[in-house]
Amino acid sequence: MLTLHTLLGTWHKMIDVYVVLNEFHRRKLIEAGFPSEKIVVKPNCLTIDPGPKKGIGDYALFVGRLSAGKGIATLLQAWTRMKEIPLKVVGDGSEMGWAHRYVTEHDLRNVELLGRRLPDEVRILMKNARFLVFPSENYENFPVTIAEAFGCGLPVLASRLGAMEEIISAGRNGQFFTAGDARDLALQAEHIWANPRWGMEMGWEARRDFEAKYSAEKNHEMLMSIYASAINRAQNHL
């Protein structure tokens, strides 16, 4: 199907605009031969504003699927080096059994595996955390979890990979570690934990980014602008 429509020129002639979630995705489409002038970036958003957290936070937090490629092994390996920092893990998946065994075998008493939680519960957990850990080892398109954290004024410690490099600005609204490197994750987590004032300042910047880019209102403005541009382009070609 892709080959046929490439030969027919469908992607160039019949599509007015392509909407992607980040510049990384845009670059990949351009590399694949899609027309650059028709590709625009519009990130994901939240339909509900969770509101910013108020305190410093009492623990680090992971929210996501416990499966290969999401970095749960790297996360728990890092926490074997940091038994003084509490970690709450929210989510379920194919690696949940392994995670329970790992926590028990390494006596990680500061790690809680909470399983799945309702959205309202996740927001409460975010508002009481010091930072979110996002250790994915996959290219992500636009993780809504990061937008949720930003909405709560929660800085994000993420693997330096793919879309995360665009969403997070190191030292301003979060921090990076090398993907798959438990030692580097531990070093960066300890640095944030030991500097709570800096962590709070990053959280404030994360909240500002949410208000500027990831709220429903701002996202609606972006989408309407994209639609208007697409309609204008189509009319000019009639």
C-alpha positions in Angstrom: 0.0 0.0 0.0 2.8 2.4 0.9 4.7 1.6 -2.3 1.6 2.0 -4.5 0.7 5.4 -3.0 4.3 6.6 -3.2 4.3 5.8 -6.9 0.9 7.5 -7.4 2.2 10.6 -5.5 -0.7 10.4 -3.0 1.4 11.7 0.0 2.4 14.8 -2.0 -0.8 15.5 -3.9 -3.7 14.4 -1.7 -2.7 15.4 1.8 -2.8 19.1 2.8 -1.1 18.8 6.2 0.5 16.1 8.4 0.3 16.7 12.1 3.0 15.1 14.2 3.8 15.2 18.0 7.4 16.4 17.9 10.3 17.5 15.8 11.9 14.1 16.1 8.9 12.5 14.3 8.9 15.4 11.7 12.6 14.7 10.9 11.9 11.0 10.4 9.1 11.7 8.0 11.2 14.1 6.0 14.0 11.5 5.8 11.3 9.1 4.5 10.5 11.5 1.7 7.4 13.3 2.9 7.1 17.0 1.9 8.6 19.1 4.7 6.4 22.1 4.1 3.3 20.0 4.9 4.5 18.7 8.2 3.6 20.6 11.4 4.2 19.9 15.1 1.4 19.9 17.6 2.1 18.2 21.0 -0.3 16.2 23.1 -2.3 18.0 25.8 -4.3 17.3 28.9 -8.1 17.8 28.8 -8.0 18.4 32.6 -5.7 20.8 34.3 -4.4 19.0 37.4 -3.1 22.1 39.1 0.4 22.6 40.5 1.7 20.8 43.6 2.7 22.9 46.6 5.3 21.0 48.6 8.8 19.7 47.9 7.7 16.1 47.7 8.6 13.0 49.7 9.6 10.4 47.1 10.5 9.8 43.5 7.8 8.4 41.2 7.5 6.2 38.2 4.3 6.0 36.2 4.0 3.7 33.3 3.8 0.2 31.8 6.1 -2.4 33.4 7.4 -4.0 30.2 10.5 -4.4 28.1 11.8 -1.2 26.8 10.2 1.0 29.4 13.3 0.9 31.6 11.9 -0.7 34.7 15.0 -2.9 35.1 17.3 0.1 34.8 15.1 1.9 37.3 15.3 -0.8 40.0 19.0 -1.4 39.4 19.6 2.3 40.1 17.6 2.1 43.3 19.9 -0.6 44.7 22.4 2.3 44.9 20.0 4.7 46.6 18.3 3.0 49.5 17.8 6.3 51.3 15.5 7.7 48.5 11.8 6.4 48.5 10.4 5.3 45.2 6.8 4.6 44.3 6.2 2.6 41.1 2.7 3.0 39.5 1.7 0.6 36.7 1.4 -3.0 35.7 2.7 -5.2 32.9 4.6 -8.2 31.8 7.6 -7.3 34.1 5.5 -6.9 37.3 6.4 -10.4 38.5 10.1 -9.8 37.8 9.9 -6.5 39.6 8.4 -8.0 42.7 11.1 -10.7 42.8 13.9 -8.1 42.3 12.6 -5.8 45.1 12.4 -8.8 47.5 15.8 -10.3 46.5 17.6 -6.9 46.9 15.7 -5.9 50.0 14.6 -2.6 48.5 12.4 -1.5 51.4 12.3 2.0 50.0 10.5 0.8 46.8 6.8 0.4 46.7 5.1 -1.4 43.7 1.6 0.1 43.7 0.2 -1.5 40.6 -2.4 0.3 38.6 -4.0 3.4 40.0 -6.9 5.5 38.8 -6.1 8.8 37.1 -7.2 10.9 40.2 -4.9 8.7 42.3 -2.0 9.2 39.9 -2.4 13.0 40.1 -2.3 12.9 43.9 0.8 10.8 43.8 2.4 13.3 41.4 1.6 16.2 43.6 3.3 14.6 46.6 6.4 13.5 44.6 9.7 15.3 44.4 10.4 14.3 40.8 9.1 11.8 38.1 11.5 9.2 36.7 10.9 8.4 33.0 13.5 5.7 32.1 12.2 4.6 28.8 14.7 2.9 26.4 12.4 3.3 23.4 11.9 6.2 21.1 8.7 7.8 22.5 6.4 9.9 20.4 5.0 12.2 23.1 4.5 10.7 26.5 1.4 12.1 28.1 2.8 11.1 31.5 5.4 13.9 31.1 2.7 16.4 30.3 0.8 15.2 33.4 3.9 15.7 35.5 4.4 19.2 34.1 0.8 20.0 34.8 1.4 19.1 38.4 4.6 21.2 38.5 6.7 18.0 38.8 10.2 18.0 37.2 11.1 14.9 35.1 14.3 12.9 35.2 14.3 11.1 31.8 16.5 9.1 29.6 18.2 11.2 26.9 16.4 9.7 24.0 14.1 10.7 21.1 11.2 13.0 22.0 12.2 13.4 25.6 15.2 15.5 24.5 12.7 18.0 23.0 10.2 18.1 25.8 12.7 18.4 28.7 15.3 21.2 29.0 18.2 20.0 31.2 18.4 21.9 34.5 15.3 24.0 33.7 12.3 21.7 33.9 14.0 18.4 34.5 17.2 16.4 33.9 18.6 13.7 31.8 20.5 10.4 32.3 22.0 8.1 29.7 19.3 5.6 28.6 19.9 2.1 30.1 22.6 3.4 32.5 21.6 2.6 36.1 24.6 4.3 37.5 24.0 7.6 35.7 20.3 7.4 36.7 21.3 7.0 40.4 23.8 10.0 40.2 21.2 12.3 38.6 18.4 11.2 41.0 20.7 11.8 44.0 21.6 15.2 42.7 18.0 16.3 42.4 17.1 14.8 45.8 20.0 16.6 47.5 18.9 19.9 46.1 15.2 20.3 46.9 15.2 24.1 46.1 16.5 23.4 42.6 13.9 20.7 42.2 11.1 23.0 43.2 12.4 25.7 40.7 12.4 23.1 37.9 8.9 22.2 38.9 7.8 25.8 38.5 9.3 25.9 35.1 7.6 22.6 34.2 4.3 24.1 35.2 5.0 27.2 33.0 5.7 24.9 30.1 2.4 23.1 30.7 0.4 26.4 30.7 2.2 27.6 27.5 2.1 24.4 25.4 0.2 21.5 26.9 -3.1 22.8 28.3 -6.3 22.1 26.4 -6.8 25.8 25.6 -3.4 26.2 24.1 -3.6 22.9 22.2 -7.0 24.0 20.8 -5.5 27.2 19.5 -2.7 25.3 17.8 -5.1 22.9 16.2 -7.4 25.6 14.9 -4.4 27.4 13.4 -3.3 24.2 11.7 -6.8 23.6 10.3 -7.0 27.2 9.0 -3.7 26.9 7.3 -4.7 23.6 5.7 -8.0 25.1 4.4 -6.2 28.2 3.0 -3.6 26.0 1.3 -6.3 23.8 -0.3 -8.3 26.8 -1.5 -5.2 28.3 -3.1 -4.8 25.2 -5.1 -8.4 25.1 -6.4 
